[in-house]
Amino acid sequence: MRLLLLEDDARIAEPTRDALSEAGYDVTWVQTGDDALEAAVMGDFPLAVLDVMVPGELDGFAVAGEMREAGLDTAILFLTARTEVEDRVRGLDIGGDAYLTKPFAMPELLATLRALTRRERGQSAPVLQFAQGRGTLDTVARTVTWDGEEVAVTGREYALLEALTLSPDRWFTREDLLDRVWGAEFDGEARIVDVYVRYVRRKLAPEAIRSERGRGYRVEA
């Protein structure tokens, strides 16, 4: 699948491009908003990953707006260091489909792109449920609700919940979750998984994530 990547920082863009290519995407990398818009109009990109703060007359938000004005239905993911709620709202309102903040984990980026692709192809609903419907994940907006109330979670907490919820009732070891959420390159302690499980339980409920010695963690369908 063809993917347009707008990122002016080569230190971020090059490893991101390489990881996306390894995941099967045909990546076109540009460094300015002007080049991104030209590529988007001239090419056929089902997906676009746009940084917001880039050189040129057009920032990432403006590129997305121009793409929508041109009638392009490309699925747009904003990947940016701008973390304010106002920026997130602006990005989604202007035509973005998802919003991911830097620093980010590559598994989280890939999972978001898979969710966008599933939605575009109509393969599954963008909302996942767990804990017998008490919890939901919107895989496009990347939001979590519990008992009908939206709960603020970090990107890593969301990625942990998504990894579990995509395969409900399956037991995941620490190593499984490290690979899916932190990535194969992570060289820290495996018990970081336990720490994030505690974070999620505090925000939702102790029963949101089940655990069993010798088996690991799971969520109930």
N, C-alpha and C positions, 0 to 999 in steps of 0.2 A: 504494500500500500504506500502511495506517495505521501510524503509529509514535508511541510514547509516549516523550517526552524528559523526564527528571528532571534538572534542573540549576538550582541556586539562584543562580549568578552570571550576571547578564544579559550581562556582557561576553563570556562564553563561549557562553551559550545562544542569544543573538540571531543571531550569525553562523552558528552551527551549525544552528539552525532554518532559516535562509534557504538555506544550502547544501543541506540535506536536501530542502527544498521544491523547489529547482531540479533536484534529482536525481530528482524524481517522487514523493517521500514526502508523505503527508498527516500533518503533524506536530501533535501535541497537546503543548504545553509546560507543565509544572508545576514548582513550585519547592520543594515540601516532600514528604517521604516519605508523609505522610498523604494528600495530594492525589493522589500517584502511585498509591497502592494503590486509592483510591476510583475513579480513572479506569480503572485496569486491570480492576477487577471489573465496572464498569458498561459498559465499552466492549469492542470486539473488536479487539485490537491484535496482529497477527502478530509485531511487533518492539517491543522496548523498549530504550532506551539510558538507563542509570541511573548517575548520580553516586552516590558512596557517602556522602560527608560533606555532609549536607544538614540543614536545620532540621526540627524536628518530632520527634515521639516515635519515628518510624521512620527509620533510615538506609537507604541503598540496599540493603545486604545484607538487612536485615529486610524490606524491600519485596519483594525477590525470594523470600525464604523464605515470606512470606505468600501470594504469588502461586502458588507451587508447592503450598502447603497447600490453596489454593482450587481446585486442579485445572487452573489455567491453563497452557496449553502454549506461551505466548508465548516466542519466542526472545529471550533477555536478553543484552545486551552491557553490561558494566560499563565506564564511562569515568571514571577517577578518578586523583587525584594519589598515591594510596597504591600504592607500588611494591614493597613487601616481598613475598617469595615466600609468606609465610604468608597475606597478604591475598589474593593471587591464588588460592591453594589454597582458602581459605575461600569466596571468591566462586564458584568453579566447583563446589565441593562442595555449596553451599547451593542451587544450581539455576541458576547462570549458565551461558551457553553460550560466551561469549568475554570476554576481559578486555583492555582497552586503557588504557595509562597516559598521563596528561597530562605535558607538552605533547604534542599529537598533530598529525599532518598530516591534513587533510581527505580527501585521496585514500586514506589508510590506513583511515580510518573508513568511507568508502564501500565500499572493497574488502572490509572485514570484514562489513559488512551484506550485500553481495552474496553472500558465501560462506555466511552464515547462511541467506539466502533460498534459495540453491541446495540447501542441505542439507534445508531444510524441504519443498521441492517435489520432492526426490528427483531433481534434474536432474544431479547429478554427485557423485562421491565426494568427501568432504572432504579426502582426502589426494592431493597432487600429487607426481609423481616427476620427477626430472631427472637428467642425467648418467648415463643408462643404468641408472637405479635406485639409484645410489650415494647420491643425495640425495633427501630427501622433505620436503614441507611439509604440516603439518596445518593446514588453513585455518580450522578452528574454534578449536583450542587455540593456534594461531599459534606452533607450535614447528617447529624444523628438526632433521633428523638427517642425518648423513653417515657412510656405511659402518656404519649401524646404531646409531651413538652420537648422543645428543642434543647439540646444540651451542647454547650461549647466544648469542643475537644480539639486537641492539637492535631497536626498532620500525622504524626506518628501514631497517636492513639486511634485516629480514624483508620489508618492503614492496618493496624492490628485487628480492629474490629472487622474490617472488610475481608481480610485474609481468612478469618474464622467463619464469617457469615457466608462467604461464597461456597463453603463446604460444610454446612451445618451438620451437627451430630458426628462429625469426624474428629478424632483425637489428634492434636498437633503437639509434637514435642517442642522443646525450646529450640532445637536445631532447625526444625521445620519453619518455625516462625522467624527465627533470625534470618534465614535464607529469603523468605518471602517479604519481610518487612524492612530489614536492615541491609540486605544484600550480601552476596557471597564475599565481598571485599571487607566486610566488617570484622575487625580483629579484637573487639572488646569482650567483656565477660558475658557468657550466655545468660546469666541471671538478670541482665537488663530486661529480659522478657517478663520476668516475675514483677519487676518494678512497674512496668507499664500496665500489666494486668491489674495491679493494685490501683493505679491511677484511674483506670477505666471503671473498676468496681466502685470506687469512691464517688465517681461522678454519676454513675447509673444506679447500680444496686449490686450487692455481693453475688446474687444469683445470675447476673448478666453473663458472666463467663464462668463455666464450671471447670473444676480441676480434679484430678485424681492422681495420686502418687503412682509413678511408674508408667502412666499413660500420657499425661500432659494436660492440655487445655482444649476446650470445645465450647461452642454455643449450641443451644437447642433450637431446632427449627420452629 
